[in-house]
Each structure stands twice: as structure tokens, then as C-alpha cells.
Amino acid sequence: MLSQRTRYTIRALQHLADHFGQGPIQLTEIATAQNIPAKFLTVILSEMSRAGLVATMRGKDGGYWLALSPVDVSYGDIVRITRGSLALVPCASRYAHETCKNCLEEEKCRLRELMLRVRDETAQVLDKITLADPIPIG
């Protein structure tokens, strides 16, 4: 499952994508529109700023905006930034690989092979869809 942090991040970035090119959006507007606690949103947007996805300006007319075009931000990017990996188990991670504790040797583990396929299929879907792509509701 996606963590609450990842889901909040996606919703916040979707909000910024919906307002791309319209100038800074105040934190309270994002928090209210997306039902995200303001303190949590501050942390999330700071992390996204450090990752280069969000830009910010302080002051009365300040706020947040996407630092990249929505077409350049995939959902796979967002999940990797917030979770560290798309893999469901540590041994299937491409960038944060770890040997699983209490498991078989990797070359003998069918579960790992299955999870590698799941990771690759998930990546194929999430890396194709960007914040610019319409996602119909219902």
C-alpha cells in the first residue's frame, strides 16, 4: 500500500499541476483543497523542493509551484521519491536492494522472481503517466 505521506504528496503535486503557470499557490489553499494537514504539507513540500520538483517563494505573495512542467513529472518519480522504491520487498528493489531476512537465497526464491515482475509492471505503468495526463474520476 502507498503510505499516507505518498498519497498526500501525489495530491499536493496534482494540485500544483492543475495550477501550473499561474504563479505561487499558498500552502493553506493546497491544504484546504486537498484535505492535507498544513504541518504535514509543509514537510512534504519542503522534501519536494529539495528533490527539485517544487519551487517556493516566501512572503505575502509567496507560495509553491511546480519547478518542472507537469509533463516531466511521472507518478513513478513521485512514488520513488517518497517510498524509495516501487518494489514490494527489499530484494526486488532496483535502487535500494537489500537481501531479505529469513528468506531463501535470492537465486532460488520464486517469490523474489514474482516481485521483480510486479515491480517492472508497476514501473511501466507509473512511469508512463505524468502529472499532465488527465485521470478521469469514476
Disulfide bonds with the S-S distance in Angstrom:
none
